[in-house]
């Protein structure tokens, strides 16, 4: 089944031309490593001591990932509210986090022009070391080496997708995990459709731009 079919690891080789489409769409063809703001960002909720509902907020370390964090936070709170579970002292569960991540990954497959294909292409790290800001910024690293740490698997939307994300939740919540959510959404939508979406709104790649590595509006939509 699609849920059981493992995708091949992305990237490989050494040259810039071998950089996979999801990497070039995010950061441009010449990017040797994602910016530190994205590599170091975790999915981490506010610790106790704040006001009511503050524990539902996500902590942001640096400029850059704010758009994805805001979308994730909004989806998570909305899902909890729909269940009627939201309360001042509500504690976010691993299932809550997995369901919100899964919703962002699945969103492109629910677009009207997605066609009949609903299988999501879900990114995960293909080794336990994954990325770190120190190793990925090493001058000895090739421009595609960081992308070769990403693998993909086809997973059906809904409960199977939430189960998959929850089983690998540490891939998404630890430092650099937000990148996997973006890569999954790009691969689920398809690189060519992402480019067409950007062109239709007058934009062009990459999706993450500028000195502060901010999300473009095309990435958020």
Short mmCIF file of the C-alpha atoms (twelve columns), coordinates in Angstrom:
data_MODEL
# 
_entry.id   MODEL 
# 
loop_
_atom_site.group_PDB 
_atom_site.id 
_atom_site.type_symbol 
_atom_site.label_atom_id 
_atom_site.label_alt_id 
_atom_site.label_comp_id 
_atom_site.label_asym_id 
_atom_site.label_seq_id 
_atom_site.Cartn_x 
_atom_site.Cartn_y 
_atom_site.Cartn_z 
_atom_site.pdbx_PDB_model_num 
ATOM 1   C CA . UNK A 1   0.000   0.000  0.000   1 
ATOM 2   C CA . UNK A 2   1.014   3.627  -0.300  1 
ATOM 3   C CA . UNK A 3   1.315   3.844  3.486   1 
ATOM 4   C CA . UNK A 4   3.923   1.106  3.477   1 
ATOM 5   C CA . UNK A 5   5.945   2.192  0.471   1 
ATOM 6   C CA . UNK A 6   9.201   3.810  1.506   1 
ATOM 7   C CA . UNK A 7   10.562  6.588  -0.649  1 
ATOM 8   C CA . UNK A 8   14.212  6.756  -1.612  1 
ATOM 9   C CA . UNK A 9   16.465  9.194  0.212   1 
ATOM 10  C CA . UNK A 10  16.567  12.582 -1.473  1 
ATOM 11  C CA . UNK A 11  19.693  14.318 -2.659  1 
ATOM 12  C CA . UNK A 12  22.985  12.484 -2.950  1 
ATOM 13  C CA . UNK A 13  26.103  13.149 -4.984  1 
ATOM 14  C CA . UNK A 14  28.056  16.281 -4.695  1 
ATOM 15  C CA . UNK A 15  27.172  18.981 -7.191  1 
ATOM 16  C CA . UNK A 16  24.751  21.828 -6.951  1 
ATOM 17  C CA . UNK A 17  22.843  20.439 -9.950  1 
ATOM 18  C CA . UNK A 18  22.030  17.319 -7.941  1 
ATOM 19  C CA . UNK A 19  20.249  19.259 -5.206  1 
ATOM 20  C CA . UNK A 20  16.646  17.986 -5.063  1 
ATOM 21  C CA . UNK A 21  13.718  20.166 -6.036  1 
ATOM 22  C CA . UNK A 22  12.371  20.587 -2.513  1 
ATOM 23  C CA . UNK A 23  15.723  22.005 -1.370  1 
ATOM 24  C CA . UNK A 24  16.040  24.426 -4.281  1 
ATOM 25  C CA . UNK A 25  12.452  25.592 -3.869  1 
ATOM 26  C CA . UNK A 26  13.042  26.376 -0.210  1 
ATOM 27  C CA . UNK A 27  16.452  27.993 -0.202  1 
ATOM 28  C CA . UNK A 28  17.677  28.362 -3.778  1 
ATOM 29  C CA . UNK A 29  20.076  26.231 -5.786  1 
ATOM 30  C CA . UNK A 30  23.220  27.722 -4.277  1 
ATOM 31  C CA . UNK A 31  22.343  27.213 -0.612  1 
ATOM 32  C CA . UNK A 32  25.018  25.097 1.074   1 
ATOM 33  C CA . UNK A 33  22.935  24.663 4.254   1 
ATOM 34  C CA . UNK A 34  19.660  25.955 5.685   1 
ATOM 35  C CA . UNK A 35  19.971  29.092 7.844   1 
ATOM 36  C CA . UNK A 36  20.747  28.622 11.537  1 
ATOM 37  C CA . UNK A 37  17.342  30.025 12.510  1 
ATOM 38  C CA . UNK A 38  15.691  27.037 10.833  1 
ATOM 39  C CA . UNK A 39  18.277  24.476 11.895  1 
ATOM 40  C CA . UNK A 40  17.992  25.427 15.561  1 
ATOM 41  C CA . UNK A 41  14.228  25.894 15.794  1 
ATOM 42  C CA . UNK A 42  12.318  23.264 17.777  1 
ATOM 43  C CA . UNK A 43  8.628   22.675 18.314  1 
ATOM 44  C CA . UNK A 44  8.614   23.636 21.963  1 
ATOM 45  C CA . UNK A 45  5.716   24.910 24.037  1 
ATOM 46  C CA . UNK A 46  5.920   27.721 26.579  1 
ATOM 47  C CA . UNK A 47  6.853   26.489 30.050  1 
ATOM 48  C CA . UNK A 48  4.630   27.182 33.062  1 
ATOM 49  C CA . UNK A 49  4.473   30.517 34.805  1 
ATOM 50  C CA . UNK A 50  2.607   32.537 32.184  1 
ATOM 51  C CA . UNK A 51  -1.006  33.531 32.098  1 
ATOM 52  C CA . UNK A 52  -3.983  31.403 31.153  1 
ATOM 53  C CA . UNK A 53  -3.501  29.438 27.926  1 
ATOM 54  C CA . UNK A 54  0.156   30.532 27.700  1 
ATOM 55  C CA . UNK A 55  1.221   26.880 27.758  1 
ATOM 56  C CA . UNK A 56  -0.337  26.520 24.302  1 
ATOM 57  C CA . UNK A 57  2.124   28.988 22.790  1 
ATOM 58  C CA . UNK A 58  5.180   27.944 20.792  1 
ATOM 59  C CA . UNK A 59  8.646   29.272 21.569  1 
ATOM 60  C CA . UNK A 60  10.537  30.948 18.702  1 
ATOM 61  C CA . UNK A 61  14.314  31.325 18.943  1 
ATOM 62  C CA . UNK A 62  15.145  33.583 16.002  1 
ATOM 63  C CA . UNK A 63  13.555  35.446 13.094  1 
ATOM 64  C CA . UNK A 64  12.641  33.210 10.183  1 
ATOM 65  C CA . UNK A 65  10.335  30.326 11.115  1 
ATOM 66  C CA . UNK A 66  7.567   32.545 12.519  1 
ATOM 67  C CA . UNK A 67  5.098   31.854 9.695   1 
ATOM 68  C CA . UNK A 68  5.248   28.070 9.965   1 
ATOM 69  C CA . UNK A 69  5.140   28.221 13.765  1 
ATOM 70  C CA . UNK A 70  2.080   30.492 13.638  1 
ATOM 71  C CA . UNK A 71  0.274   28.172 11.222  1 
ATOM 72  C CA . UNK A 72  1.096   25.132 13.330  1 
ATOM 73  C CA . UNK A 73  -0.026  26.869 16.526  1 
ATOM 74  C CA . UNK A 74  -3.295  28.045 14.970  1 
ATOM 75  C CA . UNK A 75  -4.142  24.578 13.631  1 
ATOM 76  C CA . UNK A 76  -3.348  22.912 16.951  1 
ATOM 77  C CA . UNK A 77  -5.531  25.291 18.974  1 
ATOM 78  C CA . UNK A 78  -8.361  25.007 16.445  1 
ATOM 79  C CA . UNK A 79  -8.268  21.209 16.621  1 
ATOM 80  C CA . UNK A 80  -8.389  21.246 20.419  1 
ATOM 81  C CA . UNK A 81  -11.279 23.727 20.336  1 
ATOM 82  C CA . UNK A 82  -13.223 21.552 17.875  1 
ATOM 83  C CA . UNK A 83  -12.998 18.682 20.360  1 
ATOM 84  C CA . UNK A 84  -14.351 20.948 23.097  1 
ATOM 85  C CA . UNK A 85  -11.219 20.283 25.146  1 
ATOM 86  C CA . UNK A 86  -9.737  23.771 25.312  1 
ATOM 87  C CA . UNK A 87  -9.347  25.040 28.890  1 
ATOM 88  C CA . UNK A 88  -7.002  27.493 30.664  1 
ATOM 89  C CA . UNK A 89  -4.841  24.680 32.007  1 
ATOM 90  C CA . UNK A 90  -5.004  22.333 29.005  1 
ATOM 91  C CA . UNK A 91  -1.768  20.410 28.437  1 
ATOM 92  C CA . UNK A 92  -0.835  19.670 24.822  1 
ATOM 93  C CA . UNK A 93  -0.398  15.959 24.126  1 
ATOM 94  C CA . UNK A 94  1.858   14.241 21.633  1 
ATOM 95  C CA . UNK A 95  -1.264  13.312 19.667  1 
ATOM 96  C CA . UNK A 96  -2.289  16.976 19.507  1 
ATOM 97  C CA . UNK A 97  1.117   17.944 18.131  1 
ATOM 98  C CA . UNK A 98  1.156   15.079 15.633  1 
ATOM 99  C CA . UNK A 99  -2.360  15.916 14.412  1 
ATOM 100 C CA . UNK A 100 -1.448  19.573 13.836  1 
ATOM 101 C CA . UNK A 101 1.726   18.648 11.941  1 
ATOM 102 C CA . UNK A 102 -0.216  16.100 9.885   1 
ATOM 103 C CA . UNK A 103 -2.816  18.739 8.982   1 
ATOM 104 C CA . UNK A 104 -0.135  21.027 7.535   1 
ATOM 105 C CA . UNK A 105 1.400   18.171 5.555   1 
ATOM 106 C CA . UNK A 106 -1.987  17.007 4.258   1 
ATOM 107 C CA . UNK A 107 -3.299  20.450 3.303   1 
ATOM 108 C CA . UNK A 108 -1.876  20.473 -0.282  1 
ATOM 109 C CA . UNK A 109 -3.580  17.161 -1.071  1 
ATOM 110 C CA . UNK A 110 -6.964  18.670 -0.215  1 
ATOM 111 C CA . UNK A 111 -6.749  21.504 -2.719  1 
ATOM 112 C CA . UNK A 112 -9.294  21.479 -5.508  1 
ATOM 113 C CA . UNK A 113 -6.601  21.104 -8.172  1 
ATOM 114 C CA . UNK A 114 -4.757  18.285 -6.416  1 
ATOM 115 C CA . UNK A 115 -6.402  15.655 -8.608  1 
ATOM 116 C CA . UNK A 116 -7.325  12.208 -7.382  1 
ATOM 117 C CA . UNK A 117 -3.989  11.549 -5.658  1 
ATOM 118 C CA . UNK A 118 -4.387  11.951 -1.912  1 
ATOM 119 C CA . UNK A 119 -1.257  10.142 -0.715  1 
ATOM 120 C CA . UNK A 120 1.030   12.433 1.258   1 
ATOM 121 C CA . UNK A 121 4.786   12.441 0.787   1 
ATOM 122 C CA . UNK A 122 6.120   12.652 4.313   1 
ATOM 123 C CA . UNK A 123 9.705   13.717 5.032   1 
ATOM 124 C CA . UNK A 124 11.762  12.325 7.901   1 
ATOM 125 C CA . UNK A 125 15.449  12.163 8.787   1 
ATOM 126 C CA . UNK A 126 17.193  9.085  7.429   1 
ATOM 127 C CA . UNK A 127 19.715  8.948  10.277  1 
ATOM 128 C CA . UNK A 128 19.610  9.729  13.971  1 
ATOM 129 C CA . UNK A 129 22.190  12.521 13.746  1 
ATOM 130 C CA . UNK A 130 20.157  14.394 11.125  1 
ATOM 131 C CA . UNK A 131 21.079  18.055 10.834  1 
ATOM 132 C CA . UNK A 132 22.863  20.365 13.199  1 
ATOM 133 C CA . UNK A 133 23.863  23.951 12.578  1 
ATOM 134 C CA . UNK A 134 27.516  23.096 13.154  1 
ATOM 135 C CA . UNK A 135 27.756  20.064 10.886  1 
ATOM 136 C CA . UNK A 136 25.606  21.527 8.096   1 
ATOM 137 C CA . UNK A 137 27.578  24.754 7.900   1 
ATOM 138 C CA . UNK A 138 30.923  22.969 7.653   1 
ATOM 139 C CA . UNK A 139 32.974  24.234 4.731   1 
ATOM 140 C CA . UNK A 140 33.754  20.640 3.767   1 
ATOM 141 C CA . UNK A 141 30.073  19.827 3.176   1 
ATOM 142 C CA . UNK A 142 28.834  19.699 -0.385  1 
ATOM 143 C CA . UNK A 143 25.854  21.841 -1.365  1 
ATOM 144 C CA . UNK A 144 23.557  18.810 -1.477  1 
ATOM 145 C CA . UNK A 145 24.812  16.934 1.588   1 
ATOM 146 C CA . UNK A 146 22.230  18.387 3.958   1 
ATOM 147 C CA . UNK A 147 19.381  17.420 1.627   1 
ATOM 148 C CA . UNK A 148 20.629  13.834 1.437   1 
ATOM 149 C CA . UNK A 149 19.693  13.462 5.108   1 
ATOM 150 C CA . UNK A 150 16.008  13.607 4.156   1 
ATOM 151 C CA . UNK A 151 13.935  10.573 3.135   1 
ATOM 152 C CA . UNK A 152 10.273  10.383 2.118   1 
ATOM 153 C CA . UNK A 153 7.484   7.866  2.581   1 
ATOM 154 C CA . UNK A 154 4.032   7.758  1.056   1 
ATOM 155 C CA . UNK A 155 1.331   7.819  3.742   1 
ATOM 156 C CA . UNK A 156 -2.440  7.989  3.422   1 
ATOM 157 C CA . UNK A 157 -4.056  11.124 4.902   1 
ATOM 158 C CA . UNK A 158 -6.114  11.150 8.075   1 
ATOM 159 C CA . UNK A 159 -5.438  8.764  10.934  1 
ATOM 160 C CA . UNK A 160 -2.604  6.859  9.150   1 
ATOM 161 C CA . UNK A 161 -0.730  10.127 8.651   1 
ATOM 162 C CA . UNK A 162 -1.222  11.216 12.261  1 
ATOM 163 C CA . UNK A 163 -0.018  7.774  13.422  1 
ATOM 164 C CA . UNK A 164 3.079   8.034  11.224  1 
ATOM 165 C CA . UNK A 165 3.971   11.503 12.481  1 
ATOM 166 C CA . UNK A 166 3.355   10.553 16.106  1 
ATOM 167 C CA . UNK A 167 5.607   7.491  15.762  1 
ATOM 168 C CA . UNK A 168 8.412   9.753  14.497  1 
ATOM 169 C CA . UNK A 169 7.445   12.826 16.496  1 
ATOM 170 C CA . UNK A 170 10.973  13.559 17.666  1 
ATOM 171 C CA . UNK A 171 11.995  14.040 14.016  1 
ATOM 172 C CA . UNK A 172 9.609   16.996 13.804  1 
ATOM 173 C CA . UNK A 173 9.874   18.493 17.288  1 
ATOM 174 C CA . UNK A 174 13.640  18.572 17.717  1 
ATOM 175 C CA . UNK A 175 15.915  21.191 16.182  1 
ATOM 176 C CA . UNK A 176 15.505  21.485 12.383  1 
ATOM 177 C CA . UNK A 177 12.267  19.477 12.407  1 
ATOM 178 C CA . UNK A 178 10.193  22.328 10.997  1 
ATOM 179 C CA . UNK A 179 12.059  21.829 7.726   1 
ATOM 180 C CA . UNK A 180 10.532  18.361 7.417   1 
ATOM 181 C CA . UNK A 181 7.029   19.839 7.560   1 
ATOM 182 C CA . UNK A 182 7.849   22.229 4.720   1 
ATOM 183 C CA . UNK A 183 9.543   19.538 2.638   1 
ATOM 184 C CA . UNK A 184 6.545   17.236 3.155   1 
ATOM 185 C CA . UNK A 185 4.097   19.910 2.006   1 
ATOM 186 C CA . UNK A 186 6.202   20.649 -1.084  1 
ATOM 187 C CA . UNK A 187 6.487   16.983 -2.050  1 
ATOM 188 C CA . UNK A 188 2.799   16.355 -1.378  1 
ATOM 189 C CA . UNK A 189 1.843   19.292 -3.583  1 
ATOM 190 C CA . UNK A 190 4.534   18.519 -6.178  1 
ATOM 191 C CA . UNK A 191 7.451   20.772 -7.112  1 
ATOM 192 C CA . UNK A 192 6.018   21.835 -10.472 1 
ATOM 193 C CA . UNK A 193 2.672   22.793 -8.953  1 
ATOM 194 C CA . UNK A 194 4.466   24.781 -6.254  1 
ATOM 195 C CA . UNK A 195 6.352   26.687 -8.959  1 
ATOM 196 C CA . UNK A 196 3.095   27.290 -10.837 1 
ATOM 197 C CA . UNK A 197 1.409   28.492 -7.629  1 
ATOM 198 C CA . UNK A 198 4.227   30.975 -7.084  1 
ATOM 199 C CA . UNK A 199 4.161   32.193 -10.678 1 
ATOM 200 C CA . UNK A 200 0.391   32.638 -10.485 1 
ATOM 201 C CA . UNK A 201 0.780   35.062 -7.594  1 
ATOM 202 C CA . UNK A 202 3.645   36.925 -9.246  1 
ATOM 203 C CA . UNK A 203 6.353   35.288 -7.170  1 
ATOM 204 C CA . UNK A 204 9.285   33.018 -7.831  1 
ATOM 205 C CA . UNK A 205 11.448  30.629 -5.795  1 
ATOM 206 C CA . UNK A 206 12.865  30.390 -3.224  1 
ATOM 207 C CA . UNK A 207 10.143  30.095 -0.592  1 
ATOM 208 C CA . UNK A 208 12.397  31.276 2.242   1 
ATOM 209 C CA . UNK A 209 14.092  34.575 1.524   1 
ATOM 210 C CA . UNK A 210 15.973  37.604 2.746   1 
ATOM 211 C CA . UNK A 211 18.586  38.281 5.412   1 
ATOM 212 C CA . UNK A 212 16.263  36.969 8.123   1 
ATOM 213 C CA . UNK A 213 15.241  33.821 6.192   1 
ATOM 214 C CA . UNK A 214 11.550  34.641 6.330   1 
ATOM 215 C CA . UNK A 215 8.663   32.638 4.859   1 
ATOM 216 C CA . UNK A 216 7.122   34.035 1.689   1 
ATOM 217 C CA . UNK A 217 3.350   34.294 1.398   1 
ATOM 218 C CA . UNK A 218 3.470   31.452 -1.142  1 
ATOM 219 C CA . UNK A 219 4.948   29.135 1.471   1 
ATOM 220 C CA . UNK A 220 2.181   29.973 3.935   1 
ATOM 221 C CA . UNK A 221 -0.589  29.426 1.377   1 
# 
